[in-house]
Amino acid sequence: MRSEEGDGAAAQWFARFTTRIREALPPTLQRVLPITFIGYAFINGSAFLLDMGFLSVVGQFMPHVPYGITFSLGYALASIYAFFLNRWLNFRERGNLGRQSGKYTFVIVSNYVIWILGFGTLLGILGVPLMAARVLAACIEGIYIYLMLRLWVFPRHRPEPEATAGDESTDLSQPSPSTPEAA
């Protein structure tokens, strides 16, 4: 479990939550899925819901706004939300916010151009149905963003700890035995 001095209660809870999810996976998946990927999936999944909610509200109450503007604003809102939650809860970083946000901006803009516009357009040219193309592009962009976050924006200078096998503690409201508070 990722636990460092100074992590707040929310970050500690999220670490215990993602560790418990990982421990519930089959052993093969436990070996290949980092805990931060599980946290990323939850945070960015909720960011996608935020984006869709924003699109719904704008589409309902401001239908005259062009799709391109609406899509871009929703994507920007979800991206900012995901950056701060990933930084705070998932990667638990305290480094230079300016440098990290600059790198993240590059990742998000490159993702938008390469995967959403470029790859999405290619799939359209190839005749892939719209929804299937969007889902395929979303899967690839999710992997791209996660790898960029883990390796470049929030690089870990130490190996990610393994989830504790056989941890009897399932109460997420209490510190896990592997956290300093439980000692």
N, C-alpha and C positions, 0 to 999 in steps of 0.2 A: 504494500500500500504506500502511496506517496504521502508522507507526512513530514512536514518541515516546521521548524520553530516559527511561530508567527502566523501560521495559517488560521484563518477565522473558522468559526463554527460551521458556516455554510460550506466552505471548501472541504473541511474535514468530513462533513456529512456526505457530500458528493463523492469523495474518495471512497468512503465505506460503501456507498450505494453502488458505484461502478465496480468495486472489488467483488461485492456479493453477486452482481450480475455475471461477472466473469467466472466466479466459482461455480455458478449454476450451469455453465456451458460444458459440453463434452470435453474431455481432456485434450483432444486434438485441437479444438478451437482455442482452448486456454493457452496452448503453446504458441499459436500463431497470432492471436488477437491481443494487442497491447491494451492495457486498461484505458489508456488515453483515447484509443479508437472507440471504445464503448462510450466514454464520456462525450467524445466528438459526435457520435451518432445521435445521442440524446439531444445535445445542445443544437446541432445543426438541423435535426429533425424538427425541433420546436421553432427554429428560425424559419424553416420552410413554411410551417403553419402560420407564423407571423406574417410572412410575405403573402401567403394566400388570403389571409384575413384582410390585410391591407388592400389587396386587389379587389376583394369582394366589397369592401366599404367604398372605395373610390368608384368602382363600377356601378354600385347602387346609387350613390349620392352625387357623383360628378361624372356622369357617363360621357361628357363632352371632352374629357382629358384624353389625348391620344394614347394608344396602347404603349408605344415606345417609352413615353414619359412615365406612365404608370408602372410598367415593368421595371424600369430603371430605378424609380424611387422605392419600390417594394424591395428590390434586390439590395439597394444601398441600406435601407432600414434593417433588413434581415442580416446583412453582412456586419454592420456595426454592432448589433445585438450579439451575434455569434462571436465576434472578436473579443468583446469584453467578458462574456461568460466563459469562453475557452481560456482566456488569459487568467481569469480569477479562479474558476472552479476546476477546470480540467487540467491545464498545464501548470497552474499555480505559479505563475511567473511574477517576478517583481523587478525585472530588468528595465532598461530604458524604454519608456512608453513611446517616445517619439520615434526611435529607431524601429521598434516592433510595429507600430502603426504604419510607418512608411513601407516596411516590407509587406505587411498585410495588404495595404492598398495595392501594391504591385501584384500580389497574388490574386486579389479579387478582380482587378482590371484585366489581367492576363487570362484568368479563368473565363471572364465574361466574353472576351474577344475570341479565345481559342475554342472553348468548349460550347458555350451557349450560342454564340453567333456562328463561328466557323464550322464546328462539327455539326451543329444543328442544321445549318444550311446544306452541308454535304449530305447528311441523311435525307433531307428533303429532296435534293437532286436525285438521290438514289431511289426515291420512291417509298421510303420508310414512312408509315403512317405517323401523323403528328404526335399523338400521345406516346406511341412506342419510341419515337425519336427523342422526345423530351425525357422520358424515363431513362433511356440508355445514356443520353448526355448527362443527366443528373447523377447517375451511378459513377460515370467516369470522372465528372468534375468533383464529386465527393471524395474520391480517392486522391485526386490531384491536390485538392485543398488540404486534406489531412496530411499528406506527405510533406507539402510545403510548410504547413504549420509546425509539424514535428521536427523536420530537419533544418528549416531555415529561420522561420519567424520565432519559434520558441525552442531552440535546440536544447536537448538534454545533454549535459556534460557528464552525466552518470547514467548507468544502465537503469532501465525501468524495473523496479522490484517485481518479483513474481507475486501473484496472489497467494495468500496463505491457505494452503490446502488443509481441510479439516477444521477450520475455525468454527467453533461452536457458537460464537456470538452472532445472532441474527438481528438484534435490536439496533436499528439504524439511528435511534435517538441517543444511544450511548456510545462512547468511544470504544473502538475495537481494541482487543488486547495488544495489538501491535502499535498503537499510538502511545506517545509519551504520557498522555493524560491518564491512561489506564494503569500505568506502572505505579 
